[in-house]
Amino acid sequence: MKKLIIIIVAFASIMGMSACKKFLDVNTDPNNPTETTPNFLLPSIVANGLAMQGFESYQFIGIFTQNVGRRGAPVGGVEQYYLAANVRPFQDTYQIVGSNIGPLISIAEKEGSPYYVGAGKIMYALILAHATDLLGDIPFSEAFKPSQTISPKYDSQQEIYVAVDKLLDEGIVEMQKPATSNFRPFYTTTPSISGDILYKGVTANWIKLAYALKARQANHLIKKSIYSPTTILSYIDKAISGNAEDAQLQYQAVTSTVLNSTNVLGPARGNLGAVTFGRFFIEMLNGTNLLGNAALPDDPRLTIMATATSTGTQPGANNAQALTAGVLSDFYNTWYGQDLGVMPVVTNAEVRFIEAEAAFRNGAATLNRAYLAYRAGITAHMDKIGVTATARDLYLASPAVAQSAATLTLKNIMQQKYIAMFMNPESWVDMRKLDYSQDIYTGFYYPLNANPVAVANTTNPYPRRTLYPLTELQLNPAEVEKQGGNAQDYFLKPLWWNVQ
């Protein structure tokens, strides 16, 4: 009898604990899970990893390249090379995007989904490359280790370049594995879209993107002994080769469950209300500055990328030129300003111009390849933004475009790349690596009433890097000081790849 009582009591206790557990479970919110899977992490990484470049393009990069300028800009602003500690690159790289990449890779490795591992590594390479090309030395080896340090050391830009290349190689290896090796589908539309929102599960395009990034980064090193045009061309052979393979963010309409999904440069977001086109950019399209020949015909992209009446703003000269109240910026009436448009990040056009530059620098043996790639780059960009075939072919046959390999110049290549890379951070890389050369960027304006610190530097009077954010100045001051980041002229200091 005693044994029976003990058994009954024990059984009741077990049932009680079970009931208690079920009762406690009512406080678990199914809409706020504590665990996730790679297919739900990757979309945010891709979307934010690409969109961050749009925010930075209108805040400072597009202003540095004179793609755009602000009407009514205050004296002492970015237009005149007064730089302030900028939170955006660091925040986007290490918080919004980068903090999710480690968990993505870790979870994908554990469950056996190599395509997600590969995508994570390629996206990590993309955002690291972007950050270092803005800032120089940045955290990497000690990044994302808050339990160990909140003041991670800065790895040198040279080390970051090696890390980026390694990540891309590793990403390629993962993407080359058979689909049968994946535990989880790389892209699915049911019950809702998840996974690879960039290429919808086409791993071959991820591989081409990785090779395009390898070529892009290697092409920055023209002042280094390790610069190798033949290596770059070997990457190009495996990289993006058509507009359908472009790495770009497709914006979509806002819904009850999808917010902030329209173009960061579009009217719905309202970020460019006081922004117009840079005068230098407009003069590249209307023939005033292209090749230094005002008699050249208008580029057919003028009325697509800008408007027929756009005159542009000159940095420092138009500070009182405020927009008429209630009138939207002319930027919003263009291909790049569409709410539901796309944000191109790595494109076929860019790859063709990288190919043209590398082949041109390689010498006579590949000069014809350079010429064909140069014309293919113009064609790719015109086709992408909707120039008619007739208008495109007339332009290609005009004096605005080199008509033979023998007459092709670096200026031809880089000016056309400048147009095709509108609002892309890579355009600022090109300007810096070529030292803002007037031989290449003929007619590029120096701001009126520019920052005296910049004016006084007769060797490097143009911005070469952005500044570290206030959080780094406060929480990681020793590392900032190692870079000389507190000096007034720090923004004029060339990056590693820009020093021989």
Secondary structure, 3 states (H helix, E strand, C coil): CHHHHHHHHHHHHHHHHHHHHHHHHHHCCCCCCCCCCHHHHHHHHHHHHHHHHHHHHHHHHHHHCCCEEECCCCCCCHHHCCCCCCCHHHHHHHHHHHHHHHHHHHHHHHHCCHHHHHHHHHHHHHHHHHHHHHHCCEECCCCCCCCCCCCCCEECHHHHHHHHHHHHHHHHHHHCCCHHHCCCCCEECCCCCEECCCCCCCHHHHHHHHHHHHHHHHCCCCCCCCCCHHHHHHHHCCCCCCHHHCEEEECCCCCCCCCCCCCCCCCCCCCCCCEEEEHHHHHHHCCCCHHHCCCCCCCCCHHHHCCCCCCCECCCCCCCCCCCCCCCCHHHHCHHHCCCCEEEEECHHHHHHHHHHHHHHHCHHHHHHHHHHHHHHHHHHHHHHCCCHHHHHHHHCCCCCCCCHHHCCHHHHHHHHHHHCCCCHHHHHHHHHCCCCCCCCCCCCCCCCCCHHHHHCCCCCCCCCCCCCHHHHHHCHHHHHHCCCCCCCHHHCCCHHHCC
